[in-house]
Amino acid sequence: MKVLEIETKESKVELDILKNQQELNGLNKQQAHTYFLWQHCLWLKKQEQEKEEWQRQVEKCSHLAQAGSPDHLPIILDEVQRQRGSQRASLLKTRVRAFVPRKENDTTQEPEGCG
């Protein structure tokens, strides 16, 4: 299997040439390299957009928690968990839990999964 390696400032990417064979037909080595750099730039842009969306979710959860709305917290965290995976949602639960205002002698249960 042919693999083209591209090194960037942040990472080294190996791209499978056979995956994109139809798009690569007729390209010389320089054109293929340019194509893969372009694909990698698109991938990096997508990663950045996901990171920004993740940050918005964290800010939204923190804002609701600071406003004293712990009832909304499990709903948002469940949505984040569905979208991003359980590991990040667990981390978010830990971070946001610190913002949830607690009253003295509060005996309410924490949202499931917070621990």
The first five atom37 places (N, CA, C, CB, O) and aatype in JSON, in Angstrom:
{
  "aatype": [12, 11, 19, 10, 6, 9, 6, 16, 11, 6, 15, 11, 19, 6, 10, 3, 9, 10, 11, 2, 5, 5, 6, 10, 2, 7, 10, 2, 11, 5, 5, 0, 8, 16, 18, 13, 10, 17, 5, 8, 4, 10, 17, 10, 11, 11, 5, 6, 5, 6, 11, 6, 6, 17, 5, 1, 5, 19, 6, 11, 4, 15, 8, 10, 0, 5, 0, 7, 15, 14, 3, 8, 10, 14, 9, 9, 10, 3, 6, 19, 5, 1, 5, 1, 7, 15, 5, 1, 0, 15, 10, 10, 11, 16, 1, 19, 1, 0, 13, 19, 14, 1, 11, 6, 2, 3, 16, 16, 5, 6, 14, 6, 7, 4, 7],
  "atom_mask": [
    [1, 1, 1, 1, 1],
    [1, 1, 1, 1, 1],
    [1, 1, 1, 1, 1],
    [1, 1, 1, 1, 1],
    [1, 1, 1, 1, 1],
    [1, 1, 1, 1, 1],
    [1, 1, 1, 1, 1],
    [1, 1, 1, 1, 1],
    [1, 1, 1, 1, 1],
    [1, 1, 1, 1, 1],
    [1, 1, 1, 1, 1],
    [1, 1, 1, 1, 1],
    [1, 1, 1, 1, 1],
    [1, 1, 1, 1, 1],
    [1, 1, 1, 1, 1],
    [1, 1, 1, 1, 1],
    [1, 1, 1, 1, 1],
    [1, 1, 1, 1, 1],
    [1, 1, 1, 1, 1],
    [1, 1, 1, 1, 1],
    [1, 1, 1, 1, 1],
    [1, 1, 1, 1, 1],
    [1, 1, 1, 1, 1],
    [1, 1, 1, 1, 1],
    [1, 1, 1, 1, 1],
    [1, 1, 1, 0, 1],
    [1, 1, 1, 1, 1],
    [1, 1, 1, 1, 1],
    [1, 1, 1, 1, 1],
    [1, 1, 1, 1, 1],
    [1, 1, 1, 1, 1],
    [1, 1, 1, 1, 1],
    [1, 1, 1, 1, 1],
    [1, 1, 1, 1, 1],
    [1, 1, 1, 1, 1],
    [1, 1, 1, 1, 1],
    [1, 1, 1, 1, 1],
    [1, 1, 1, 1, 1],
    [1, 1, 1, 1, 1],
    [1, 1, 1, 1, 1],
    [1, 1, 1, 1, 1],
    [1, 1, 1, 1, 1],
    [1, 1, 1, 1, 1],
    [1, 1, 1, 1, 1],
    [1, 1, 1, 1, 1],
    [1, 1, 1, 1, 1],
    [1, 1, 1, 1, 1],
    [1, 1, 1, 1, 1],
    [1, 1, 1, 1, 1],
    [1, 1, 1, 1, 1],
    [1, 1, 1, 1, 1],
    [1, 1, 1, 1, 1],
    [1, 1, 1, 1, 1],
    [1, 1, 1, 1, 1],
    [1, 1, 1, 1, 1],
    [1, 1, 1, 1, 1],
    [1, 1, 1, 1, 1],
    [1, 1, 1, 1, 1],
    [1, 1, 1, 1, 1],
    [1, 1, 1, 1, 1],
    [1, 1, 1, 1, 1],
    [1, 1, 1, 1, 1],
    [1, 1, 1, 1, 1],
    [1, 1, 1, 1, 1],
    [1, 1, 1, 1, 1],
    [1, 1, 1, 1, 1],
    [1, 1, 1, 1, 1],
    [1, 1, 1, 0, 1],
    [1, 1, 1, 1, 1],
    [1, 1, 1, 1, 1],
    [1, 1, 1, 1, 1],
    [1, 1, 1, 1, 1],
    [1, 1, 1, 1, 1],
    [1, 1, 1, 1, 1],
    [1, 1, 1, 1, 1],
    [1, 1, 1, 1, 1],
    [1, 1, 1, 1, 1],
    [1, 1, 1, 1, 1],
    [1, 1, 1, 1, 1],
    [1, 1, 1, 1, 1],
    [1, 1, 1, 1, 1],
    [1, 1, 1, 1, 1],
    [1, 1, 1, 1, 1],
    [1, 1, 1, 1, 1],
    [1, 1, 1, 0, 1],
    [1, 1, 1, 1, 1],
    [1, 1, 1, 1, 1],
    [1, 1, 1, 1, 1],
    [1, 1, 1, 1, 1],
    [1, 1, 1, 1, 1],
    [1, 1, 1, 1, 1],
    [1, 1, 1, 1, 1],
    [1, 1, 1, 1, 1],
    [1, 1, 1, 1, 1],
    [1, 1, 1, 1, 1],
    [1, 1, 1, 1, 1],
    [1, 1, 1, 1, 1],
    [1, 1, 1, 1, 1],
    [1, 1, 1, 1, 1],
    [1, 1, 1, 1, 1],
    [1, 1, 1, 1, 1],
    [1, 1, 1, 1, 1],
    [1, 1, 1, 1, 1],
    [1, 1, 1, 1, 1],
    [1, 1, 1, 1, 1],
    [1, 1, 1, 1, 1],
    [1, 1, 1, 1, 1],
    [1, 1, 1, 1, 1],
    [1, 1, 1, 1, 1],
    [1, 1, 1, 1, 1],
    [1, 1, 1, 1, 1],
    [1, 1, 1, 1, 1],
    [1, 1, 1, 0, 1],
    [1, 1, 1, 1, 1],
    [1, 1, 1, 0, 1]
  ],
  "atom_positions": [
    [[0.85, -1.18, 0.0], [0.0, 0.0, 0.0], [0.89, 1.24, 0.0], [-0.96, 0.0, 1.23], [1.82, 1.35, 0.81]],
    [[0.62, 2.16, -0.88], [1.4, 3.4, -0.96], [0.89, 4.39, 0.08], [1.33, 4.01, -2.38], [-0.31, 4.56, 0.25]],
    [[1.82, 5.04, 0.76], [1.46, 6.04, 1.75], [2.32, 7.27, 1.5], [1.64, 5.49, 3.2], [3.52, 7.17, 1.27]],
    [[1.69, 8.42, 1.56], [2.41, 9.67, 1.42], [2.47, 10.33, 2.79], [1.73, 10.62, 0.36], [1.43, 10.51, 3.43]],
    [[3.65, 10.67, 3.25], [3.8, 11.32, 4.55], [3.97, 12.82, 4.35], [5.0, 10.74, 5.33], [4.72, 13.26, 3.49]],
    [[3.26, 13.57, 5.16], [3.35, 15.02, 5.11], [3.64, 15.51, 6.53], [2.04, 15.68, 4.53], [2.91, 15.17, 7.46]],
    [[4.69, 16.28, 6.68], [5.0, 16.84, 7.98], [4.58, 18.29, 8.02], [6.5, 16.69, 8.31], [4.88, 19.06, 7.11]],
    [[3.89, 18.67, 9.08], [3.52, 20.05, 9.3], [4.16, 20.49, 10.6], [1.96, 20.24, 9.32], [4.83, 19.7, 11.27]],
    [[3.96, 21.75, 10.96], [4.49, 22.24, 12.23], [3.96, 21.43, 13.39], [4.15, 23.71, 12.42], [4.69, 21.15, 14.35]],
    [[2.68, 21.05, 13.32], [2.02, 20.43, 14.45], [1.98, 18.92, 14.41], [0.66, 20.94, 14.54], [1.87, 18.28, 15.46]],
    [[2.07, 18.33, 13.23], [1.9, 16.89, 13.19], [2.5, 16.29, 11.93], [0.43, 16.53, 13.27], [2.89, 16.99, 10.99]],
    [[2.57, 14.99, 11.94], [3.0, 14.24, 10.76], [1.8, 13.42, 10.33], [4.27, 13.34, 11.05], [1.23, 12.7, 11.14]],
    [[1.43, 13.51, 9.09], [0.22, 12.86, 8.6], [0.61, 11.86, 7.52], [-0.79, 13.9, 8.05], [1.37, 12.16, 6.6]],
    [[0.07, 10.66, 7.64], [0.25, 9.66, 6.61], [-1.09, 9.48, 5.91], [0.77, 8.29, 7.2], [-2.1, 9.17, 6.55]],
    [[-1.1, 9.68, 4.63], [-2.35, 9.59, 3.88], [-2.27, 8.43, 2.89], [-2.64, 10.91, 3.14], [-1.28, 8.27, 2.18]],
    [[-3.3, 7.66, 2.87], [-3.37, 6.5, 1.99], [-3.7, 6.97, 0.57], [-4.43, 5.49, 2.5], [-4.79, 7.48, 0.31]],
    [[-2.76, 6.8, -0.32], [-2.96, 7.24, -1.7], [-4.07, 6.43, -2.37], [-1.65, 7.1, -2.5], [-4.84, 6.97, -3.17]],
    [[-4.16, 5.16, -2.05], [-5.15, 4.31, -2.72], [-6.57, 4.72, -2.38], [-4.94, 2.85, -2.33], [-7.48, 4.51, -3.19]],
    [[-6.8, 5.31, -1.21], [-8.13, 5.76, -0.82], [-8.67, 6.78, -1.81], [-8.11, 6.35, 0.58], [-9.87, 6.8, -2.11]],
    [[-7.8, 7.62, -2.29], [-8.22, 8.73, -3.16], [-7.72, 8.54, -4.59], [-7.72, 10.06, -2.6], [-7.44, 9.52, -5.28]],
    [[-7.61, 7.31, -5.02], [-7.02, 7.02, -6.31], [-7.75, 7.72, -7.45], [-7.01, 5.53, -6.53], [-7.1, 8.22, -8.38]],
    [[-9.06, 7.77, -7.41], [-9.81, 8.41, -8.49], [-9.44, 9.87, -8.62], [-11.31, 8.27, -8.26], [-9.29, 10.38, -9.73]],
    [[-9.28, 10.56, -7.5], [-8.95, 11.98, -7.55], [-7.5, 12.22, -7.93], [-9.24, 12.62, -6.22], [-7.14, 13.3, -8.4]],
    [[-6.65, 11.2, -7.72], [-5.23, 11.36, -7.99], [-4.81, 10.95, -9.39], [-4.45, 10.57, -6.99], [-3.7, 11.25, -9.82]],
    [[-5.69, 10.27, -10.1], [-5.34, 9.82, -11.46], [-4.87, 11.0, -12.3], [-6.54, 9.12, -12.14], [-5.55, 12.02, -12.39]],
    [[-3.72, 10.84, -12.91], [-3.21, 11.86, -13.81], [-2.4, 12.96, -13.12], [0.0, 0.0, 0.0], [-1.89, 13.86, -13.8]],
    [[-2.27, 12.92, -11.8], [-1.49, 13.96, -11.11], [-0.03, 13.53, -11.0], [-2.08, 14.24, -9.71], [0.28, 12.37, -10.77]],
    [[0.87, 14.51, -11.17], [2.27, 14.18, -10.93], [2.56, 14.28, -9.42], [3.21, 15.14, -11.75], [1.67, 14.61, -8.64]],
    [[3.77, 14.0, -9.03], [4.12, 13.94, -7.6], [3.86, 15.29, -6.91], [5.59, 13.53, -7.43], [3.34, 15.32, -5.79]],
    [[4.24, 16.39, -7.54], [4.04, 17.71, -6.94], [2.55, 18.02, -6.79], [4.72, 18.79, -7.79], [2.13, 18.55, -5.77]],
    [[1.76, 17.7, -7.81], [0.32, 17.95, -7.73], [-0.31, 17.08, -6.63], [-0.35, 17.66, -9.09], [-1.19, 17.53, -5.91]],
    [[0.15, 15.83, -6.53], [-0.38, 14.94, -5.49], [-0.04, 15.48, -4.11], [0.18, 13.51, -5.66], [-0.88, 15.45, -3.2]],
    [[1.17, 15.97, -3.94], [1.59, 16.53, -2.66], [0.73, 17.74, -2.31], [3.08, 16.92, -2.7], [0.3, 17.89, -1.17]],
    [[0.48, 18.6, -3.29], [-0.36, 19.77, -3.08], [-1.78, 19.35, -2.7], [-0.4, 20.65, -4.35], [-2.39, 19.93, -1.81]],
    [[-2.28, 18.32, -3.39], [-3.62, 17.81, -3.09], [-3.7, 17.34, -1.64], [-3.99, 16.65, -4.05], [-4.66, 17.66, -0.93]],
    [[-2.7, 16.59, -1.2], [-2.72, 16.08, 0.17], [-2.55, 17.19, 1.2], [-1.63, 15.05, 0.35], [-3.15, 17.13, 2.28]],
    [[-1.74, 18.18, 0.89], [-1.63, 19.33, 1.79], [-2.98, 20.03, 1.93], [-0.56, 20.31, 1.29], [-3.37, 20.45, 3.02]],
    [[-3.67, 20.17, 0.82], [-5.0, 20.79, 0.83], [-5.95, 19.96, 1.67], [-5.55, 20.94, -0.61], [-6.69, 20.51, 2.48]],
    [[-5.96, 18.63, 1.49], [-6.81, 17.75, 2.29], [-6.48, 17.88, 3.78], [-6.65, 16.29, 1.83], [-7.38, 17.9, 4.62]],
    [[-5.19, 17.95, 4.08], [-4.78, 18.07, 5.48], [-5.23, 19.41, 6.06], [-3.24, 17.92, 5.61], [-5.66, 19.47, 7.21]],
    [[-5.15, 20.48, 5.28], [-5.63, 21.78, 5.74], [-7.12, 21.73, 6.05], [-5.34, 22.87, 4.69], [-7.58, 22.3, 7.04]],
    [[-7.88, 21.06, 5.19], [-9.32, 20.89, 5.46], [-9.54, 20.12, 6.75], [-10.0, 20.17, 4.29], [-10.42, 20.47, 7.54]],
    [[-8.76, 19.08, 6.97], [-8.87, 18.28, 8.18], [-8.55, 19.12, 9.42], [-7.93, 17.05, 8.11], [-9.25, 19.05, 10.43]],
    [[-7.47, 19.93, 9.34], [-7.1, 20.79, 10.46], [-8.2, 21.82, 10.75], [-5.78, 21.51, 10.17], [-8.5, 22.1, 11.9]],
    [[-8.79, 22.37, 9.68], [-9.87, 23.34, 9.85], [-11.06, 22.68, 10.55], [-10.31, 23.91, 8.49], [-11.67, 23.29, 11.43]],
    [[-11.39, 21.46, 10.18], [-12.48, 20.74, 10.83], [-12.17, 20.5, 12.3], [-12.74, 19.39, 10.11], [-13.05, 20.64, 13.15]],
    [[-10.91, 20.14, 12.6], [-10.52, 19.92, 14.0], [-10.67, 21.21, 14.8], [-9.07, 19.41, 14.09], [-11.13, 21.18, 15.94]],
    [[-10.29, 22.33, 14.21], [-10.4, 23.62, 14.88], [-11.87, 23.97, 15.14], [-9.72, 24.72, 14.05], [-12.21, 24.47, 16.21]],
    [[-12.73, 23.71, 14.15], [-14.15, 23.98, 14.33], [-14.74, 23.13, 15.45], [-14.92, 23.74, 13.02], [-15.55, 23.61, 16.23]],
    [[-14.34, 21.86, 15.53], [-14.82, 20.99, 16.6], [-14.33, 21.49, 17.96], [-14.35, 19.54, 16.36], [-15.06, 21.44, 18.94]],
    [[-13.1, 21.98, 18.0], [-12.55, 22.51, 19.24], [-13.34, 23.74, 19.67], [-11.06, 22.85, 19.07], [-13.66, 23.9, 20.85]],
    [[-13.67, 24.62, 18.72], [-14.45, 25.82, 19.03], [-15.85, 25.44, 19.53], [-14.55, 26.73, 17.8], [-16.36, 26.05, 20.47]],
    [[-16.46, 24.45, 18.9], [-17.79, 23.99, 19.32], [-17.72, 23.41, 20.73], [-18.35, 22.93, 18.33], [-18.61, 23.65, 21.55]],
    [[-16.68, 22.65, 21.0], [-16.49, 22.09, 22.33], [-16.37, 23.21, 23.36], [-15.23, 21.18, 22.36], [-16.97, 23.13, 24.43]],
    [[-15.6, 24.25, 23.05], [-15.43, 25.37, 23.97], [-16.76, 26.07, 24.21], [-14.4, 26.37, 23.42], [-17.06, 26.48, 25.34]],
    [[-17.57, 26.22, 23.16], [-18.9, 26.83, 23.34], [-19.76, 25.99, 24.28], [-19.61, 27.0, 21.98], [-20.49, 26.54, 25.1]],
    [[-19.68, 24.68, 24.15], [-20.46, 23.79, 25.04], [-20.01, 23.97, 26.48], [-20.31, 22.32, 24.61], [-20.84, 24.03, 27.39]],
    [[-18.7, 24.04, 26.71], [-18.18, 24.22, 28.06], [-18.67, 25.54, 28.64], [-16.63, 24.18, 28.07], [-19.12, 25.6, 29.78]],
    [[-18.59, 26.62, 27.84], [-19.04, 27.93, 28.3], [-20.54, 27.93, 28.6], [-18.71, 29.0, 27.27], [-20.98, 28.52, 29.58]],
    [[-21.32, 27.28, 27.75], [-22.77, 27.21, 27.94], [-23.1, 26.48, 29.24], [-23.44, 26.51, 26.73], [-23.93, 26.94, 30.02]],
    [[-22.46, 25.34, 29.46], [-22.7, 24.58, 30.68], [-22.27, 25.37, 31.91], [-21.96, 23.24, 30.64], [-22.97, 25.4, 32.92]],
    [[-21.12, 26.02, 31.84], [-20.62, 26.8, 32.96], [-21.55, 27.96, 33.27], [-19.21, 27.32, 32.67], [-21.83, 28.25, 34.44]],
    [[-22.04, 28.63, 32.22], [-22.94, 29.76, 32.4], [-24.22, 29.32, 33.1], [-23.26, 30.42, 31.05], [-24.67, 29.97, 34.05]],
    [[-24.82, 28.23, 32.63], [-26.05, 27.74, 33.26], [-25.81, 27.33, 34.71], [-26.61, 26.56, 32.47], [-26.64, 27.58, 35.58]],
    [[-24.67, 26.71, 34.95], [-24.37, 26.27, 36.31], [-24.16, 27.48, 37.23], [-23.13, 25.37, 36.33], [-24.64, 27.47, 38.36]],
    [[-23.47, 28.5, 36.76], [-23.24, 29.69, 37.56], [-24.54, 30.44, 37.82], [-22.23, 30.61, 36.88], [-24.69, 31.1, 38.86]],
    [[-25.47, 30.35, 36.88], [-26.75, 31.04, 37.05], [-27.67, 30.28, 38.01], [-27.44, 31.22, 35.7], [-28.8, 30.7, 38.25]],
    [[-27.18, 29.18, 38.56], [-27.98, 28.42, 39.51], [-29.03, 27.56, 38.85], [0.0, 0.0, 0.0], [-30.13, 27.41, 39.38]],
    [[-28.7, 27.01, 37.71], [-29.65, 26.17, 36.98], [-29.14, 24.72, 36.91], [-29.88, 26.73, 35.56], [-28.93, 24.2, 35.81]],
    [[-28.94, 24.08, 38.04], [-28.4, 22.72, 37.98], [-29.34, 21.73, 37.31], [-28.08, 22.24, 39.38], [-28.91, 20.66, 36.89]],
    [[-30.64, 22.08, 37.19], [-31.58, 21.18, 36.53], [-31.26, 21.02, 35.04], [-33.01, 21.7, 36.7], [-31.55, 19.98, 34.45]],
    [[-30.67, 22.06, 34.44], [-30.34, 22.0, 33.02], [-29.06, 21.21, 32.77], [-30.2, 23.41, 32.45], [-28.83, 20.72, 31.66]],
    [[-28.23, 21.1, 33.78], [-26.92, 20.51, 33.62], [-26.95, 19.08, 33.07], [-26.21, 20.52, 34.93], [-26.23, 18.8, 32.11]],
    [[-27.74, 18.17, 33.62], [-27.72, 16.8, 33.08], [-28.15, 16.73, 31.61], [-28.62, 15.9, 33.91], [-27.63, 15.91, 30.85]],
    [[-29.08, 17.57, 31.21], [-29.55, 17.56, 29.82], [-28.43, 17.97, 28.89], [-30.77, 18.5, 29.65], [-28.19, 17.31, 27.87]],
    [[-27.73, 19.04, 29.22], [-26.64, 19.52, 28.37], [-25.51, 18.51, 28.36], [-26.14, 20.9, 28.86], [-24.95, 18.22, 27.3]],
    [[-25.16, 17.98, 29.52], [-24.07, 17.03, 29.58], [-24.39, 15.75, 28.8], [-23.75, 16.7, 31.02], [-23.51, 15.17, 28.17]],
    [[-25.63, 15.32, 28.85], [-26.02, 14.15, 28.07], [-25.86, 14.42, 26.57], [-27.47, 13.75, 28.38], [-25.42, 13.55, 25.82]],
    [[-26.2, 15.62, 26.15], [-26.07, 15.99, 24.74], [-24.6, 16.04, 24.34], [-26.75, 17.35, 24.47], [-24.22, 15.57, 23.27]],
    [[-23.77, 16.63, 25.2], [-22.33, 16.68, 24.93], [-21.77, 15.27, 24.85], [-21.59, 17.51, 26.01], [-20.97, 14.95, 23.97]],
    [[-22.21, 14.42, 25.79], [-21.71, 13.05, 25.8], [-22.11, 12.33, 24.51], [-22.26, 12.29, 27.03], [-21.31, 11.58, 23.95]],
    [[-23.31, 12.56, 24.05], [-23.78, 11.94, 22.82], [-22.94, 12.41, 21.63], [-25.27, 12.25, 22.58], [-22.58, 11.62, 20.76]],
    [[-22.63, 13.71, 21.61], [-21.92, 14.27, 20.47], [-20.42, 13.99, 20.5], [-22.15, 15.76, 20.41], [-19.83, 13.72, 19.46]],
    [[-19.82, 14.05, 21.65], [-18.36, 14.04, 21.72], [-17.75, 12.8, 22.35], [-17.91, 15.22, 22.46], [-16.53, 12.62, 22.29]],
    [[-18.55, 11.94, 22.96], [-17.99, 10.76, 23.59], [-17.92, 10.91, 25.09], [0.0, 0.0, 0.0], [-17.84, 12.02, 25.62]],
    [[-17.94, 9.79, 25.76], [-18.07, 9.79, 27.21], [-16.85, 10.36, 27.93], [-18.31, 8.39, 27.68], [-17.01, 10.95, 29.0]],
    [[-15.66, 10.21, 27.39], [-14.47, 10.69, 28.09], [-14.5, 12.21, 28.25], [-13.21, 10.26, 27.34], [-14.25, 12.72, 29.35]],
    [[-14.8, 12.92, 27.19], [-14.86, 14.38, 27.28], [-16.04, 14.84, 28.12], [-14.96, 15.0, 25.88], [-15.93, 15.81, 28.87]],
    [[-17.16, 14.15, 28.02], [-18.33, 14.52, 28.82], [-18.02, 14.34, 30.3], [-19.56, 13.67, 28.42], [-18.43, 15.17, 31.11]],
    [[-17.32, 13.29, 30.66], [-16.96, 13.08, 32.06], [-16.06, 14.2, 32.55], [-16.26, 11.72, 32.24], [-16.22, 14.69, 33.67]],
    [[-15.11, 14.6, 31.71], [-14.23, 15.71, 32.08], [-15.03, 16.99, 32.25], [-13.14, 15.91, 31.01], [-14.8, 17.76, 33.18]],
    [[-15.98, 17.23, 31.35], [-16.82, 18.41, 31.43], [-17.65, 18.39, 32.71], [-17.73, 18.52, 30.2], [-17.79, 19.41, 33.38]],
    [[-18.2, 17.23, 33.05], [-19.0, 17.11, 34.27], [-18.16, 17.48, 35.48], [-19.56, 15.67, 34.43], [-18.63, 18.18, 36.38]],
    [[-16.93, 17.03, 35.5], [-16.04, 17.34, 36.62], [-15.78, 18.83, 36.69], [-14.73, 16.57, 36.49], [-15.81, 19.42, 37.77]],
    [[-15.51, 19.45, 35.54], [-15.23, 20.89, 35.51], [-16.45, 21.71, 35.91], [-14.76, 21.31, 34.11], [-16.35, 22.62, 36.74]],
    [[-17.59, 21.38, 35.33], [-18.78, 22.19, 35.53], [-19.34, 21.99, 36.93], [-19.84, 21.83, 34.49], [-19.92, 22.92, 37.49]],
    [[-19.18, 20.82, 37.5], [-19.71, 20.54, 38.82], [-19.21, 21.57, 39.84], [-19.33, 19.12, 39.27], [-19.91, 21.92, 40.79]],
    [[-18.0, 22.04, 39.64], [-17.43, 23.03, 40.55], [-18.22, 24.34, 40.51], [-15.97, 23.29, 40.2], [-18.19, 25.11, 41.47]],
    [[-18.92, 24.6, 39.4], [-19.67, 25.85, 39.27], [-21.1, 25.76, 39.81], [-19.71, 26.26, 37.83], [-21.75, 26.78, 40.01]],
    [[-21.58, 24.54, 40.06], [-22.96, 24.38, 40.49], [-23.08, 24.85, 41.94], [-23.43, 22.89, 40.35], [-22.41, 24.32, 42.82]],
    [[-23.93, 25.85, 42.17], [-24.07, 26.34, 43.53], [-24.76, 25.3, 44.42], [-24.87, 27.65, 43.54], [-25.77, 24.71, 44.04]],
    [[-24.19, 25.08, 45.6], [-24.76, 24.12, 46.55], [-25.25, 24.88, 47.77], [-23.71, 23.04, 46.95], [-24.58, 25.78, 48.29]],
    [[-26.43, 24.5, 48.22], [-26.96, 25.1, 49.44], [-26.52, 24.26, 50.62], [-28.51, 25.2, 49.38], [-26.26, 23.06, 50.49]],
    [[-26.43, 24.88, 51.77], [-26.07, 24.14, 52.97], [-27.11, 23.06, 53.23], [-25.95, 25.08, 54.19], [-28.3, 23.28, 52.99]],
    [[-26.68, 21.92, 53.7], [-27.56, 20.78, 53.99], [-28.28, 20.28, 52.74], [-28.58, 21.16, 55.06], [-29.37, 19.72, 52.85]],
    [[-27.7, 20.46, 51.59], [-28.29, 20.0, 50.33], [-28.11, 18.49, 50.23], [-27.65, 20.73, 49.09], [-26.99, 17.99, 50.26]],
    [[-29.22, 17.78, 50.11], [-29.15, 16.32, 50.06], [-29.55, 15.8, 48.69], [-30.04, 15.71, 51.14], [-29.77, 14.59, 48.53]],
    [[-29.66, 16.68, 47.7], [-30.06, 16.23, 46.36], [-28.96, 15.37, 45.76], [-30.37, 17.43, 45.44], [-27.78, 15.53, 46.07]],
    [[-29.35, 14.48, 44.89], [-28.4, 13.59, 44.22], [-27.71, 14.34, 43.09], [-29.12, 12.32, 43.67], [-28.3, 15.21, 42.45]],
    [[-26.47, 13.99, 42.87], [-25.76, 14.57, 41.74], [-26.24, 13.9, 40.46], [-24.21, 14.42, 41.91], [-26.72, 12.76, 40.5]],
    [[-26.11, 14.58, 39.32], [-26.5, 13.94, 38.06], [-25.72, 12.64, 37.88], [-26.24, 14.9, 36.87], [-24.56, 12.53, 38.26]],
    [[-26.38, 11.67, 37.31], [-25.76, 10.36, 37.11], [-24.48, 10.51, 36.31], [-26.73, 9.39, 36.41], [-24.44, 11.22, 35.31]],
    [[-23.44, 9.85, 36.77], [-22.16, 9.91, 36.07], [-21.21, 10.92, 36.67], [0.0, 0.0, 0.0], [-20.01, 10.88, 36.38]],
    [[-21.7, 11.83, 37.5], [-20.8, 12.77, 38.17], [-20.27, 12.07, 39.4], [-21.53, 14.11, 38.54], [-21.05, 11.59, 40.23]],
    [[-19.0, 12.0, 39.54], [-18.53, 11.3, 40.72], [-17.17, 11.62, 40.98], [0.0, 0.0, 0.0], [-16.6, 11.13, 41.95]]
  ]
}
